[in-house]
C-alpha cells in the first residue's frame, strides 16, 4: 500500500543547476523527472503518457520512490 502524501518528507532541490538547466532530476538518485519548457514542466511516462503541468510540481521518482518538489523554473 502506498504511503499517504502527508506522511512523506518532500525533497526540495538544493543542487546547483547542471549543464542541462532545464532538466528536473531526483534529488536522491538523479533520475530525470521532467523538463521545463515555456514556463511549464513536461512530464513523460510509459506507454505514451505525456503531460505539461504548471508550477509548483510534486512527483515521486519512479527509480527510488523519493517525493520531489519544484516550485518554479528558477529552483531546478
Secondary structure, DSSP 8 states (H G I E B T S, - for coil): ----GGGS-EEE--S---SSTTEEE-TTT--EEEEEETTEEEEE-GGG-EEEE-SSEEEE-TTT--EEEE-SGGG-
